[in-house]
Amino acid sequence: MIGVSILNRTTRRVELTDEGRQFVETIRIGLLRIQQAEEELITRGELPKGRLRVDAASPFVFHQLVPLVQAFNKVL
């Protein structure tokens, strides 16, 4: 729990609070850094190797990860 409101929600709209906007911006920076790290590995011709273990809730695994497995295996 982060202890601050990041969204203001009414019956007609959902808006980010100031803290929410800062949070989203920080997350975007983090995601960009992850993407850059992946691209650096790829440009060196090296791909991540080994077993990947994921500890996540079943709905996330089934709806988000399972659909990506086939494409991931094609890259390997």
PyMOL commands that set and color helices and strands:
alter all, ss='L'
color gray80, all
select helices_A, chain A and resi 18-43+58-75
alter helices_A, ss='H'
color red, helices_A
select strands_A, chain A and resi 7-9+14-16
alter strands_A, ss='S'
color yellow, strands_A
deselect
rebuild
show_as cartoon
